[in-house]
Amino acid sequence: YDKKLYLLGSVHIATEDVYPLDKQIIQAFEESEVLGVEINPKNINMLDMLTIFIDPFRDNSKLLSKDTYKKIKEFFSILGLENEFINKLKPAGIALLAEISKLSKLTKNLTGLDKLDTDILNAMAPGIDQYFLNLADSTNKEIYELESVKRQLKVFEALEDVIEDYIINALNYDDDKETVEL
C-alpha cells in the first residue's frame, strides 16, 4: 500500500494554550482522507449513558460501605448535589462526576467548587479530538469511529466491582481547608 497513517493521541480535555496546533499536525489532517476517533460524540445516545451512570432503584446508603458513602456525601454536598441524586448514582457515575469535578478545578483554576454548574461542562470543551471532529465536519471529511459508545459503556459496567476502591482512594476531604482533593 502506498498510504500514510498519521497517529495523534486523543486529548479529550485541553487548555487553550495548546492552540494553535503545530503546523505539521494541521498538515497531516489536511492530507488525510479519513479522521479516525475513539468515539464520535454525535453517536452518543444519552439514554444509554444515563443507564450506565444512574439507577433510579439504587440506594447507595445500603449498597456502599459506610465510610465510602460518607465520603461521597461529603464530596457531593460541596458540589451542591442532593442525597437523593447521590443515592441513585452507580459507581461509574460517581467516578465520572468526581473526575469531571477534578478536571474542572484544574482547568479553570478554581479555588473551590460551590456547586455543579456550567464551569464543569465548559472545562470539557476544548479537547483536540473535538477540534478535529469539528474541522472534519466543516470540510466533509469522513469520520471513522474506532470504538462504539456502547462498548465503552460496557467497560464501566464491568468495572463496577472495583470502582468502590477507586472512590475510597480518590475522595479525600480536608476539613481544615474545606476543599476536596482527588
Secondary structure by P-SEA (a helix, b strand, c coil): ccbbbbbbccccccccccccccaaaaaaaaaccccccccccccccaaaaaaacccccccccccccaaaaaaaaaaaaaacccaaaaaaccaaaaaaaaaaaaaaaaaacccccccccaaaaaaacccaaaaaaaaaaaaccbbbbcccaaaaaaaaaaaccaaaaaaaaccccccccccccc
